């Protein structure tokens, strides 16, 4: 359902969704605030690809999603016609020690719910909100470990017929929503963005044509064959870290999309200025190496960006 002031999207979980409710030890719950956070993140990545004016970007983001001094112009709602099933799932299935893997409550795969975005009557949904929804559902996920294949969502916005079709849709949407690469790649000439953006000089997106039976298998392959392999284990901090009060979300967003009964990886890397816990800068050529290895192993196709 959609109208000028309502957009409604049907979503289905395709990998465990780790999303805490009001009781962190209780059942997982859908939270509109978590979706709002994702839409803010991807809106910032889109807008930041075209401009390095931070003041302007913050104003545009606040005008849509609110701030401490300004209310949001859109209301985000999540609901389901029935209670979503949940059970305990491995959050770290790549770890060989079963005790270390941990089994954590998560919303099960194949649970369907609805995302509704609403504005005041007579006020149309801003196109930038719809763009943020589309890019989020193509590249991202929801909840904990959503950068490592979990919290993956299917939507009724697309029905992919093959991994090649998925790659084609991604190229089309990124070009039309973010901008023509040749026109915007020089926005950050000679410098890195202060935050993750989809600027093609600082972002690469790879679609794998190699399939997996489920998201868990893709997660295990990513870690065992790559991130925790001898070739990359020495660069673990470059892939995200949490040490004391020092944290950095991984610049690598690894997700899956389901086509038929198979799962295909979608890998996004966005480079920006924050460095390692020691204060050293990240060597971004490590990501070029990783993406090349993933391209070879997973029969990958670049749909966006250029080598760092």
Number of C-alpha atoms within 10 A of each C-alpha: 8 12 10 14 16 18 18 18 16 18 21 17 21 24 28 32 30 26 20 20 13 10 9 11 10 10 19 23 19 21 18 16 12 14 20 16 13 20 25 21 17 24 28 21 21 23 25 25 26 23 16 16 10 14 8 13 17 14 12 16 20 18 15 20 20 16 13 6 7 11 12 15 16 22 15 18 17 18 16 14 8 9 11 17 14 18 14 15 20 17 23 20 18 20 16 10 10 12 8 13 15 14 15 16 21 26 25 22 21 16 20 21 20 16 19 18 20 21 18 13 9 8 13 15 21 14 10 17 19 16 20 22 23 21 20 20 22 24 21 28 27 24 20 16 20 20 24 26 29 29 27 29 27 22 18 10 14 12 13 16 11 15 24 14 13 24 22 14 16 22 15 14 15 22 15 11 17 23 19 13 18 9 10 17 20 15 18 17 10 6 11 17 20 13 16 23 27 28 29 28 24 23 23 24 27 25 28 24 21 16 20 19 12 18 26 22 15 22 24 19 15 19 18 14 16 16 18 18 12 11 12 17 14 11 15 11 17 23 19 16 15 11 9 7 6 10 12 16 12 17 18 19 21 25 29 34 27 25 17 10 9 16 24 25 27 27 25 23 23 23 24 18 12 16 15 17 18 8 8 9 12 18 13 15 11 15 21 16 14 15 21 15 15 21 19 13 13 18 14 24 18 18 20 22 20 16 15 15
